[in-house]
Each structure stands twice: as structure tokens, then as C-alpha cells.
């Protein structure tokens, strides 16, 4: 293999879509991930907002996003390491995206745990 072939290979290895958007959609639509990880994290945020606890969305949602990255990579990109596919900045952007999109649902009581 020649050096220029390695460069071409790296360019072909680029993902042709927005991984942040794709990860967000995956976390909401994968039934197992949603039930075991996404909903409980959103429910936790909802409970803390109800109690007026000072919440740190990044602190609460980041572990969920990290699990989402691992699940996503196992399912769709087994040939890539999660840290290579999603940078730290990408993960923070996913947290902010979920926070902004889910806040109205939290305020409406969508993530209340059934007792």
C-alpha cells in the first residue's frame, strides 16, 4: 500500500451524516436503550426540577449520552472506537440538544414516574 492510498482511505472512512443527530434519534427510538437508560435519566431530571434541586444537566445527562455512544457504536459502527467517532465536544452537543428538546416535555410532566 502506498502512502497516498492511506490518505484516500481516511477520507472514505468519513461518516456521510450528522452523527450527533443520528445518536440523538437512536437514543430516543431504540426500545431497549429508551426504556433502560433514556427514560430513567429524563425522569431523574424531572424529579430534580420538581424539588427545585440545583440541577446540572450535563452531570445528569452525560452518563446517559456515554452509554448511548457505546450502544450506538456496538450496533452501527463496531469497526470504530466510540472515542474516535464521538469527540468530547460531540457528546456535550448531544447533551445540550437533548436538554433543549426535552425540557418542554419535562415541564408538561411527560417523564413522571408512575407510582
N, CA, C and O atoms as a Tinker XYZ file with bonds, in Angstrom:
   460  protein
     1  N      0.847000   -1.167000    0.000000    73     2
     2  CA     0.000000    0.000000    0.000000    64     1     3
     3  C      0.894000    1.232000    0.000000    63     2     4     5
     4  O      1.906000    1.291000    0.698000    81     3
     5  N      0.495000    2.210000   -0.797000    73     3     6
     6  CA     1.261000    3.444000   -0.893000    64     5     7
     7  C      0.686000    4.487000    0.057000    63     6     8     9
     8  O     -0.476000    4.403000    0.455000    81     7
     9  N      1.494000    5.456000    0.412000    73     7    10
    10  CA     1.105000    6.466000    1.380000    64     9    11
    11  C     -0.155000    7.212000    0.955000    63    10    12    13
    12  O     -1.030000    7.452000    1.787000    81    11
    13  N     -0.271000    7.585000   -0.315000    73    11    14
    14  CA    -1.450000    8.331000   -0.747000    64    13    15
    15  C     -2.715000    7.473000   -0.652000    63    14    16    17
    16  O     -3.814000    8.012000   -0.517000    81    15
    17  N     -2.575000    6.154000   -0.719000    73    15    18
    18  CA    -3.738000    5.285000   -0.568000    64    17    19
    19  C     -4.267000    5.318000    0.869000    63    18    20    21
    20  O     -5.471000    5.195000    1.093000    81    19
    21  N     -3.376000    5.482000    1.827000    73    19    22
    22  CA    -3.813000    5.621000    3.216000    64    21    23
    23  C     -4.606000    6.895000    3.412000    63    22    24    25
    24  O     -5.616000    6.894000    4.116000    81    23
    25  N     -4.165000    7.982000    2.801000    73    23    26
    26  CA    -4.893000    9.242000    2.903000    64    25    27
    27  C     -6.275000    9.114000    2.294000    63    26    28    29
    28  O     -7.251000    9.592000    2.872000    81    27
    29  N     -6.377000    8.472000    1.128000    73    27    30
    30  CA    -7.676000    8.276000    0.488000    64    29    31
    31  C     -8.588000    7.412000    1.351000    63    30    32    33
    32  O     -9.797000    7.635000    1.419000    81    31
    33  N     -8.003000    6.446000    1.992000    73    31    34
    34  CA    -8.771000    5.550000    2.849000    64    33    35
    35  C     -9.377000    6.312000    4.029000    63    34    36    37
    36  O    -10.523000    6.065000    4.404000    81    35
    37  N     -8.618000    7.228000    4.608000    73    35    38
    38  CA    -9.140000    8.021000    5.720000    64    37    39
    39  C    -10.307000    8.895000    5.275000    63    38    40    41
    40  O    -11.266000    9.071000    6.027000    81    39
    41  N    -10.240000    9.435000    4.084000    73    39    42
    42  CA   -11.328000   10.269000    3.580000    64    41    43
    43  C    -12.576000    9.426000    3.330000    63    42    44    45
    44  O    -13.691000    9.890000    3.566000    81    43
    45  N    -12.402000    8.207000    2.861000    73    43    46
    46  CA   -13.535000    7.323000    2.626000    64    45    47
    47  C    -14.158000    6.870000    3.934000    63    46    48    49
    48  O    -15.322000    6.470000    3.968000    81    47
    49  N    -13.392000    6.931000    5.001000    73    47    50
    50  CA   -13.849000    6.482000    6.301000    64    49    51
    51  C    -14.767000    7.509000    6.976000    63    50    52    53
    52  O    -15.326000    7.225000    8.035000    81    51
    53  N    -14.927000    8.678000    6.391000    73    51    54
    54  CA   -15.785000    9.717000    6.960000    64    53    55
    55  C    -17.239000    9.267000    6.933000    63    54    56    57
    56  O    -17.664000    8.582000    6.003000    81    55
    57  N    -17.981000    9.641000    7.927000    73    55    58
    58  CA   -19.392000    9.286000    8.011000    64    57    59
    59  C    -20.189000   10.357000    7.264000    63    58    60    61
    60  O    -20.021000   11.549000    7.523000    81    59
    61  N    -21.050000    9.938000    6.345000    73    59    62
    62  CA   -21.733000   10.897000    5.472000    64    61    63
    63  C    -22.993000   11.516000    6.064000    63    62    64    65
    64  O    -23.855000   11.976000    5.314000    81    63
    65  N    -23.123000   11.541000    7.378000    73    63    66
    66  CA   -24.291000   12.146000    8.007000    64    65    67
    67  C    -23.904000   12.729000    9.342000    63    66    68    69
    68  O    -22.786000   12.529000    9.816000    81    67
    69  N    -24.820000   13.445000    9.947000    73    67    70
    70  CA   -24.587000   14.107000   11.227000    64    69    71
    71  C    -24.703000   13.078000   12.354000    63    70    72    73
    72  O    -25.804000   12.643000   12.691000    81    71
    73  N    -23.577000   12.697000   12.927000    73    71    74
    74  CA   -23.590000   11.667000   13.968000    64    73    75
    75  C    -24.296000   12.145000   15.237000    63    74    76    77
    76  O    -24.858000   11.333000   15.973000    81    75
    77  N    -24.272000   13.431000   15.495000    73    75    78
    78  CA   -24.950000   13.967000   16.686000    64    77    79
    79  C    -26.455000   13.770000   16.549000    63    78    80    81
    80  O    -27.115000   13.295000   17.473000    81    79
    81  N    -26.980000   14.132000   15.410000    73    79    82
    82  CA   -28.412000   13.953000   15.156000    64    81    83
    83  C    -28.769000   12.462000   15.168000    63    82    84    85
    84  O    -29.783000   12.064000   15.741000    81    83
    85  N    -27.936000   11.654000   14.538000    73    83    86
    86  CA   -28.210000   10.223000   14.456000    64    85    87
    87  C    -28.185000    9.580000   15.844000    63    86    88    89
    88  O    -29.032000    8.740000   16.151000    81    87
    89  N    -27.233000    9.963000   16.674000    73    87    90
    90  CA   -27.162000    9.423000   18.032000    64    89    91
    91  C    -28.393000    9.822000   18.831000    63    90    92    93
    92  O    -28.957000    9.001000   19.554000    81    91
    93  N    -28.808000   11.060000   18.709000    73    91    94
    94  CA   -29.985000   11.538000   19.433000    64    93    95
    95  C    -31.230000   10.753000   19.026000    63    94    96    97
    96  O    -32.024000   10.350000   19.876000    81    95
    97  N    -31.390000   10.542000   17.736000    73    95    98
    98  CA   -32.533000    9.772000   17.243000    64    97    99
    99  C    -32.458000    8.331000   17.735000    63    98   100   101
   100  O    -33.468000    7.759000   18.147000    81    99
   101  N    -31.268000    7.747000   17.691000    73    99   102
   102  CA   -31.084000    6.380000   18.172000    64   101   103
   103  C    -31.502000    6.254000   19.634000    63   102   104   105
   104  O    -32.231000    5.328000   19.991000    81   103
   105  N    -31.049000    7.175000   20.481000    73   103   106
   106  CA   -31.330000    7.071000   21.914000    64   105   107
   107  C    -32.824000    7.165000   22.194000    63   106   108   109
   108  O    -33.318000    6.541000   23.133000    81   107
   109  N    -33.539000    7.929000   21.401000    73   107   110
   110  CA   -34.984000    8.054000   21.605000    64   109   111
   111  C    -35.762000    6.881000   21.013000    63   110   112   113
   112  O    -36.834000    6.541000   21.515000    81   111
   113  N    -35.250000    6.268000   19.973000    73   111   114
   114  CA   -36.034000    5.279000   19.235000    64   113   115
   115  C    -35.631000    3.822000   19.446000    63   114   116   117
   116  O    -36.375000    2.922000   19.057000    81   115
   117  N    -34.485000    3.573000   20.045000    73   115   118
   118  CA   -34.120000    2.196000   20.340000    64   117   119
   119  C    -34.895000    1.780000   21.591000    63   118   120   121
   120  O    -34.687000    2.351000   22.661000    81   119
   121  N    -35.789000    0.790000   21.469000    73   119   122
   122  CA   -36.661000    0.468000   22.602000    64   121   123
   123  C    -35.928000    0.104000   23.892000    63   122   124   125
   124  O    -36.313000    0.549000   24.973000    81   123
   125  N    -34.885000   -0.695000   23.781000    73   123   126
   126  CA   -34.167000   -1.109000   24.993000    64   125   127
   127  C    -33.411000    0.057000   25.619000    63   126   128   129
   128  O    -33.436000    0.235000   26.837000    81   127
   129  N    -32.744000    0.843000   24.795000    73   127   130
   130  CA   -31.998000    1.975000   25.338000    64   129   131
   131  C    -32.949000    2.985000   25.969000    63   130   132   133
   132  O    -32.690000    3.505000   27.054000    81   131
   133  N    -34.048000    3.255000   25.277000    73   131   134
   134  CA   -35.005000    4.231000   25.804000    64   133   135
   135  C    -35.543000    3.780000   27.156000    63   134   136   137
   136  O    -35.579000    4.560000   28.108000    81   135
   137  N    -35.955000    2.534000   27.237000    73   135   138
   138  CA   -36.579000    2.036000   28.470000    64   137   139
   139  C    -35.597000    1.931000   29.623000    63   138   140   141
   140  O    -35.939000    2.252000   30.761000    81   139
   141  N    -34.384000    1.484000   29.341000    73   139   142
   142  CA   -33.430000    1.238000   30.427000    64   141   143
   143  C    -32.569000    2.441000   30.791000    63   142   144   145
   144  O    -32.072000    2.530000   31.914000    81   143
   145  N    -32.388000    3.372000   29.845000    73   143   146
   146  CA   -31.440000    4.454000   30.106000    64   145   147
   147  C    -32.032000    5.844000   29.893000    63   146   148   149
   148  O    -31.947000    6.693000   30.781000    81   147
   149  N    -32.628000    6.085000   28.731000    73   147   150
   150  CA   -33.096000    7.428000   28.390000    64   149   151
   151  C    -34.219000    7.893000   29.317000    63   150   152   153
   152  O    -34.122000    8.958000   29.926000    81   151
   153  N    -35.284000    7.096000   29.421000    73   151   154
   154  CA   -36.421000    7.490000   30.257000    64   153   155
   155  C    -36.024000    7.675000   31.719000    63   154   156   157
   156  O    -36.415000    8.673000   32.323000    81   155
   157  N    -35.259000    6.752000   32.312000    73   155   158
   158  CA   -34.867000    6.978000   33.715000    64   157   159
   159  C    -34.046000    8.260000   33.918000    63   158   160   161
   160  O    -34.198000    8.931000   34.939000    81   159
   161  N    -33.187000    8.600000   32.965000    73   159   162
   162  CA   -32.400000    9.826000   33.092000    64   161   163
   163  C    -33.310000   11.055000   33.006000    63   162   164   165
   164  O    -33.149000   12.008000   33.769000    81   163
   165  N    -34.255000   11.026000   32.079000    73   163   166
   166  CA   -35.184000   12.151000   31.947000    64   165   167
   167  C    -36.090000   12.244000   33.168000    63   166   168   169
   168  O    -36.427000   13.342000   33.612000    81   167
   169  N    -36.480000   11.108000   33.705000    73   167   170
   170  CA   -37.293000   11.088000   34.911000    64   169   171
   171  C    -36.527000   11.681000   36.091000    63   170   172   173
   172  O    -37.103000   12.391000   36.915000    81   171
   173  N    -35.243000   11.392000   36.172000    73   171   174
   174  CA   -34.390000   11.947000   37.222000    64   173   175
   175  C    -34.312000   13.470000   37.105000    63   174   176   177
   176  O    -34.411000   14.181000   38.105000    81   175
   177  N    -34.137000   13.960000   35.890000    73   175   178
   178  CA   -34.115000   15.411000   35.665000    64   177   179
   179  C    -35.451000   16.021000   36.082000    63   178   180   181
   180  O    -35.485000   17.063000   36.737000    81   179
   181  N    -36.543000   15.372000   35.703000    73   179   182
   182  CA   -37.878000   15.859000   36.050000    64   181   183
   183  C    -38.065000   15.924000   37.565000    63   182   184   185
   184  O    -38.557000   16.922000   38.092000    81   183
   185  N    -37.673000   14.860000   38.260000    73   183   186
   186  CA   -37.793000   14.833000   39.727000    64   185   187
   187  C    -36.979000   15.946000   40.372000    63   186   188   189
   188  O    -37.455000   16.607000   41.296000    81   187
   189  N    -35.771000   16.155000   39.900000    73   187   190
   190  CA   -34.917000   17.195000   40.472000    64   189   191
   191  C    -35.467000   18.589000   40.183000    63   190   192   193
   192  O    -35.336000   19.492000   41.009000    81   191
   193  N    -36.076000   18.765000   39.021000    73   191   194
   194  CA   -36.689000   20.062000   38.710000    64   193   195
   195  C    -37.890000   20.307000   39.620000    63   194   196   197
   196  O    -38.108000   21.435000   40.063000    81   195
   197  N    -38.674000   19.256000   39.905000    73   195   198
   198  CA   -39.830000   19.381000   40.796000    64   197   199
   199  C    -39.415000   19.767000   42.212000    63   198   200   201
   200  O    -40.104000   20.534000   42.884000    81   199
   201  N    -38.292000   19.233000   42.655000    73   199   202
   202  CA   -37.806000   19.513000   44.008000    64   201   203
   203  C    -37.003000   20.807000   44.083000    63   202   204   205
   204  O    -36.536000   21.199000   45.152000    81   203
   205  N    -36.851000   21.457000   42.946000    73   203   206
   206  CA   -36.047000   22.678000   42.845000    64   205   207
   207  C    -34.605000   22.449000   43.271000    63   206   208   209
   208  O    -33.940000   23.364000   43.757000    81   207
   209  N    -34.126000   21.221000   43.088000    73   207   210
   210  CA   -32.713000   20.944000   43.321000    64   209   211
   211  C    -31.931000   21.655000   42.231000    63   210   212   213
   212  O    -32.371000   21.706000   41.083000    81   211
   213  N    -30.808000   22.188000   42.571000    73   211   214
   214  CA   -29.960000   22.786000   41.544000    64   213   215
   215  C    -29.455000   21.668000   40.648000    63   214   216   217
   216  O    -28.600000   20.877000   41.047000    81   215
   217  N    -29.981000   21.610000   39.454000    73   215   218
   218  CA   -29.586000   20.502000   38.588000    64   217   219
   219  C    -28.488000   20.923000   37.631000    63   218   220   221
   220  O    -28.428000   22.060000   37.164000    81   219
   221  N    -27.647000   19.988000   37.368000    73   219   222
   222  CA   -26.591000   20.155000   36.387000    64   221   223
   223  C    -26.914000   19.181000   35.259000    63   222   224   225
   224  O    -26.597000   17.995000   35.360000    81   223
   225  N    -27.543000   19.666000   34.181000    73   223   226
   226  CA   -27.962000   18.758000   33.116000    64   225   227
   227  C    -26.804000   17.946000   32.536000    63   226   228   229
   228  O    -26.972000   16.771000   32.210000    81   227
   229  N    -25.650000   18.558000   32.409000    73   227   230
   230  CA   -24.509000   17.837000   31.858000    64   229   231
   231  C    -24.130000   16.705000   32.798000    63   230   232   233
   232  O    -23.829000   15.601000   32.344000    81   231
   233  N    -24.139000   16.962000   34.094000    73   231   234
   234  CA   -23.797000   15.935000   35.072000    64   233   235
   235  C    -24.775000   14.777000   35.089000    63   234   236   237
   236  O    -24.380000   13.632000   35.306000    81   235
   237  N    -26.056000   15.069000   34.860000    73   235   238
   238  CA   -27.069000   14.021000   34.860000    64   237   239
   239  C    -27.137000   13.309000   33.515000    63   238   240   241
   240  O    -27.241000   12.084000   33.460000    81   239
   241  N    -27.079000   14.077000   32.435000    73   239   242
   242  CA   -27.294000   13.500000   31.103000    64   241   243
   243  C    -26.029000   12.939000   30.459000    63   242   244   245
   244  O    -26.115000   12.091000   29.571000    81   243
   245  N    -24.878000   13.391000   30.887000    73   243   246
   246  CA   -23.636000   12.920000   30.260000    64   245   247
   247  C    -23.436000   11.408000   30.399000    63   246   248   249
   248  O    -23.056000   10.765000   29.420000    81   247
   249  N    -23.674000   10.812000   31.573000    73   247   250
   250  CA   -23.543000    9.349000   31.646000    64   249   251
   251  C    -24.511000    8.628000   30.696000    63   250   252   253
   252  O    -24.167000    7.594000   30.122000    81   251
   253  N    -25.720000    9.179000   30.534000    73   251   254
   254  CA   -26.673000    8.589000   29.601000    64   253   255
   255  C    -26.146000    8.681000   28.176000    63   254   256   257
   256  O    -26.247000    7.719000   27.414000    81   255
   257  N    -25.589000    9.824000   27.811000    73   255   258
   258  CA   -25.043000   10.001000   26.465000    64   257   259
   259  C    -23.857000    9.067000   26.246000    63   258   260   261
   260  O    -23.715000    8.490000   25.167000    81   259
   261  N    -23.012000    8.914000   27.250000    73   259   262
   262  CA   -21.877000    7.994000   27.127000    64   261   263
   263  C    -22.353000    6.560000   26.889000    63   262   264   265
   264  O    -21.778000    5.842000   26.070000    81   263
   265  N    -23.395000    6.146000   27.599000    73   263   266
   266  CA   -23.961000    4.808000   27.370000    64   265   267
   267  C    -24.572000    4.726000   25.971000    63   266   268   269
   268  O    -24.479000    3.699000   25.299000    81   267
   269  N    -25.196000    5.823000   25.546000    73   267   270
   270  CA   -25.775000    5.863000   24.209000    64   269   271
   271  C    -24.718000    5.722000   23.129000    63   270   272   273
   272  O    -24.924000    5.021000   22.138000    81   271
   273  N    -23.588000    6.384000   23.319000    73   271   274
   274  CA   -22.473000    6.277000   22.371000    64   273   275
   275  C    -22.001000    4.834000   22.289000    63   274   276   277
   276  O    -21.790000    4.311000   21.195000    81   275
   277  N    -21.835000    4.187000   23.436000    73   275   278
   278  CA   -21.378000    2.797000   23.443000    64   277   279
   279  C    -22.378000    1.879000   22.730000    63   278   280   281
   280  O    -21.990000    1.039000   21.918000    81   279
   281  N    -23.658000    2.048000   23.040000    73   279   282
   282  CA   -24.691000    1.214000   22.404000    64   281   283
   283  C    -24.754000    1.466000   20.902000    63   282   284   285
   284  O    -24.863000    0.530000   20.110000    81   283
   285  N    -24.686000    2.727000   20.520000    73   283   286
   286  CA   -24.740000    3.114000   19.109000    64   285   287
   287  C    -23.566000    2.494000   18.346000    63   286   288   289
   288  O    -23.747000    1.933000   17.265000    81   287
   289  N    -22.387000    2.598000   18.907000    73   287   290
   290  CA   -21.199000    2.066000   18.230000    64   289   291
   291  C    -21.245000    0.544000   18.125000    63   290   292   293
   292  O    -20.846000   -0.017000   17.105000    81   291
   293  N    -21.724000   -0.119000   19.159000    73   291   294
   294  CA   -21.836000   -1.578000   19.099000    64   293   295
   295  C    -22.809000   -2.003000   18.004000    63   294   296   297
   296  O    -22.600000   -3.007000   17.322000    81   295
   297  N    -23.864000   -1.227000   17.851000    73   295   298
   298  CA   -24.910000   -1.600000   16.903000    64   297   299
   299  C    -24.594000   -1.188000   15.470000    63   298   300   301
   300  O    -24.883000   -1.934000   14.535000    81   299
   301  N    -24.001000   -0.003000   15.287000    73   299   302
   302  CA   -23.856000    0.542000   13.937000    64   301   303
   303  C    -22.423000    0.767000   13.475000    63   302   304   305
   304  O    -22.182000    0.893000   12.274000    81   303
   305  N    -21.483000    0.819000   14.382000    73   303   306
   306  CA   -20.106000    1.137000   13.985000    64   305   307
   307  C    -19.122000    0.308000   14.789000    63   306   308   309
   308  O    -18.226000    0.847000   15.439000    81   307
   309  N    -19.292000   -0.982000   14.742000    73   307   310
   310  CA   -18.448000   -1.874000   15.540000    64   309   311
   311  C    -16.978000   -1.773000   15.153000    63   310   312   313
   312  O    -16.100000   -2.111000   15.946000    81   311
   313  N    -16.710000   -1.311000   13.942000    73   311   314
   314  CA   -15.320000   -1.198000   13.479000    64   313   315
   315  C    -14.644000    0.081000   13.968000    63   314   316   317
   316  O    -13.450000    0.272000   13.736000    81   315
   317  N    -15.389000    0.960000   14.644000    73   315   318
   318  CA   -14.815000    2.208000   15.154000    64   317   319
   319  C    -14.862000    2.220000   16.679000    63   318   320   321
   320  O    -15.770000    1.662000   17.294000    81   319
   321  N    -13.878000    2.858000   17.263000    73   319   322
   322  CA   -13.891000    3.051000   18.715000    64   321   323
   323  C    -14.808000    4.223000   19.032000    63   322   324   325
   324  O    -14.806000    5.215000   18.302000    81   323
   325  N    -15.590000    4.135000   20.103000    73   323   326
   326  CA   -16.509000    5.224000   20.442000    64   325   327
   327  C    -15.818000    6.586000   20.566000    63   326   328   329
   328  O    -16.373000    7.598000   20.138000    81   327
   329  N    -14.620000    6.620000   21.145000    73   327   330
   330  CA   -13.921000    7.895000   21.324000    64   329   331
   331  C    -13.433000    8.470000   19.997000    63   330   332   333
   332  O    -13.176000    9.671000   19.906000    81   331
   333  N    -13.302000    7.627000   18.962000    73   331   334
   334  CA   -12.918000    8.129000   17.647000    64   333   335
   335  C    -14.112000    8.674000   16.882000    63   334   336   337
   336  O    -13.979000    9.613000   16.097000    81   335
   337  N    -15.269000    8.091000   17.110000    73   335   338
   338  CA   -16.472000    8.503000   16.398000    64   337   339
   339  C    -17.125000    9.733000   17.028000    63   338   340   341
   340  O    -17.637000   10.600000   16.319000    81   339
   341  N    -17.108000    9.807000   18.352000    73   339   342
   342  CA   -17.732000   10.917000   19.078000    64   341   343
   343  C    -16.700000   11.587000   19.972000    63   342   344   345
   344  O    -16.213000   10.984000   20.928000    81   343
   345  N    -16.373000   12.820000   19.663000    73   343   346
   346  CA   -15.441000   13.578000   20.489000    64   345   347
   347  C    -16.145000   14.030000   21.769000    63   346   348   349
   348  O    -17.360000   13.886000   21.903000    81   347
   349  N    -15.383000   14.567000   22.689000    73   347   350
   350  CA   -15.956000   15.117000   23.915000    64   349   351
   351  C    -16.929000   16.244000   23.594000    63   350   352   353
   352  O    -17.991000   16.351000   24.206000    81   351
   353  N    -16.560000   17.082000   22.631000    73   351   354
   354  CA   -17.431000   18.183000   22.220000    64   353   355
   355  C    -18.729000   17.655000   21.612000    63   354   356   357
   356  O    -19.797000   18.219000   21.851000    81   355
   357  N    -18.646000   16.578000   20.829000    73   355   358
   358  CA   -19.850000   15.974000   20.255000    64   357   359
   359  C    -20.798000   15.523000   21.357000    63   358   360   361
   360  O    -22.010000   15.719000   21.266000    81   359
   361  N    -20.243000   14.924000   22.385000    73   359   362
   362  CA   -21.068000   14.421000   23.488000    64   361   363
   363  C    -21.753000   15.569000   24.235000    63   362   364   365
   364  O    -22.916000   15.456000   24.622000    81   363
   365  N    -21.035000   16.663000   24.434000    73   363   366
   366  CA   -21.628000   17.831000   25.092000    64   365   367
   367  C    -22.732000   18.415000   24.210000    63   366   368   369
   368  O    -23.769000   18.840000   24.718000    81   367
   369  N    -22.518000   18.439000   22.900000    73   367   370
   370  CA   -23.545000   18.929000   21.984000    64   369   371
   371  C    -24.800000   18.054000   22.035000    63   370   372   373
   372  O    -25.918000   18.563000   21.952000    81   371
   373  N    -24.614000   16.749000   22.169000    73   371   374
   374  CA   -25.763000   15.846000   22.289000    64   373   375
   375  C    -26.523000   16.143000   23.579000    63   374   376   377
   376  O    -27.753000   16.177000   23.579000    81   375
   377  N    -25.802000   16.358000   24.670000    73   375   378
   378  CA   -26.447000   16.697000   25.946000    64   377   379
   379  C    -27.263000   17.978000   25.784000    63   378   380   381
   380  O    -28.420000   18.030000   26.202000    81   379
   381  N    -26.680000   18.996000   25.189000    73   379   382
   382  CA   -27.388000   20.267000   25.017000    64   381   383
   383  C    -28.602000   20.110000   24.109000    63   382   384   385
   384  O    -29.648000   20.706000   24.363000    81   383
   385  N    -28.470000   19.316000   23.061000    73   383   386
   386  CA   -29.581000   19.073000   22.133000    64   385   387
   387  C    -30.731000   18.383000   22.853000    63   386   388   389
   388  O    -31.885000   18.794000   22.731000    81   387
   389  N    -30.412000   17.339000   23.601000    73   387   390
   390  CA   -31.453000   16.620000   24.338000    64   389   391
   391  C    -32.090000   17.527000   25.379000    63   390   392   393
   392  O    -33.310000   17.533000   25.544000    81   391
   393  N    -31.271000   18.284000   26.071000    73   391   394
   394  CA   -31.784000   19.193000   27.093000    64   393   395
   395  C    -32.765000   20.187000   26.483000    63   394   396   397
   396  O    -33.853000   20.386000   27.023000    81   395
   397  N    -32.403000   20.806000   25.380000    73   395   398
   398  CA   -33.273000   21.822000   24.777000    64   397   399
   399  C    -34.541000   21.205000   24.191000    63   398   400   401
   400  O    -35.607000   21.820000   24.235000    81   399
   401  N    -34.433000   20.003000   23.645000    73   399   402
   402  CA   -35.603000   19.374000   23.023000    64   401   403
   403  C    -36.525000   18.717000   24.037000    63   402   404   405
   404  O    -37.731000   18.635000   23.804000    81   403
   405  N    -35.994000   18.254000   25.144000    73   403   406
   406  CA   -36.806000   17.537000   26.124000    64   405   407
   407  C    -37.350000   18.420000   27.239000    63   406   408   409
   408  O    -38.289000   18.021000   27.928000    81   407
   409  N    -36.792000   19.602000   27.433000    73   407   410
   410  CA   -37.253000   20.484000   28.505000    64   409   411
   411  C    -38.759000   20.769000   28.428000    63   410   412   413
   412  O    -39.429000   20.706000   29.459000    81   411
   413  N    -39.316000   21.077000   27.257000    73   411   414
   414  CA   -40.775000   21.288000   27.204000    64   413   415
   415  C    -41.563000   20.036000   27.616000    63   414   416   417
   416  O    -42.611000   20.151000   28.251000    81   415
   417  N    -41.073000   18.858000   27.264000    73   415   418
   418  CA   -41.749000   17.611000   27.637000    64   417   419
   419  C    -41.658000   17.381000   29.149000    63   418   420   421
   420  O    -42.607000   16.904000   29.771000    81   419
   421  N    -40.522000   17.722000   29.721000    73   419   422
   422  CA   -40.351000   17.582000   31.172000    64   421   423
   423  C    -41.321000   18.501000   31.903000    63   422   424   425
   424  O    -41.953000   18.106000   32.883000    81   423
   425  N    -41.429000   19.731000   31.411000    73   423   426
   426  CA   -42.336000   20.689000   32.053000    64   425   427
   427  C    -43.798000   20.255000   31.947000    63   426   428   429
   428  O    -44.608000   20.584000   32.814000    81   427
   429  N    -44.135000   19.522000   30.893000    73   427   430
   430  CA   -45.506000   19.029000   30.722000    64   429   431
   431  C    -45.766000   17.773000   31.551000    63   430   432   433
   432  O    -46.902000   17.302000   31.616000    81   431
   433  N    -44.740000   17.233000   32.179000    73   431   434
   434  CA   -44.909000   16.066000   33.029000    64   433   435
   435  C    -44.789000   14.740000   32.300000    63   434   436   437
   436  O    -45.235000   13.713000   32.812000    81   435
   437  N    -44.197000   14.742000   31.118000    73   435   438
   438  CA   -44.091000   13.515000   30.336000    64   437   439
   439  C    -43.229000   12.450000   31.012000    63   438   440   441
   440  O    -43.446000   11.256000   30.804000    81   439
   441  N    -42.279000   12.861000   31.800000    73   439   442
   442  CA   -41.333000   11.903000   32.396000    64   441   443
   443  C    -41.604000   11.643000   33.872000    63   442   444   445
   444  O    -40.685000   11.314000   34.622000    81   443
   445  N    -42.821000   11.784000   34.282000    73   443   446
   446  CA   -43.173000   11.459000   35.662000    64   445   447
   447  C    -43.208000    9.948000   35.828000    63   446   448   449
   448  O    -43.803000    9.242000   35.014000    81   447
   449  N    -42.586000    9.465000   36.859000    73   447   450
   450  CA   -42.600000    8.022000   37.128000    64   449   451
   451  C    -43.981000    7.635000   37.627000    63   450   452   453
   452  O    -44.564000    8.325000   38.464000    81   451
   453  N    -44.499000    6.537000   37.116000    73   451   454
   454  CA   -45.790000    6.031000   37.539000    64   453   455
   455  C    -45.593000    5.299000   38.857000    63   454   456   457
   456  O    -44.718000    4.443000   38.984000    81   455
   457  N    -46.421000    5.649000   39.834000    73   455   458
   458  CA   -46.269000    5.045000   41.165000    64   457   459
   459  C    -47.468000    4.247000   41.527000    63   458   460
   460  O    -47.519000    3.666000   42.611000    81   459
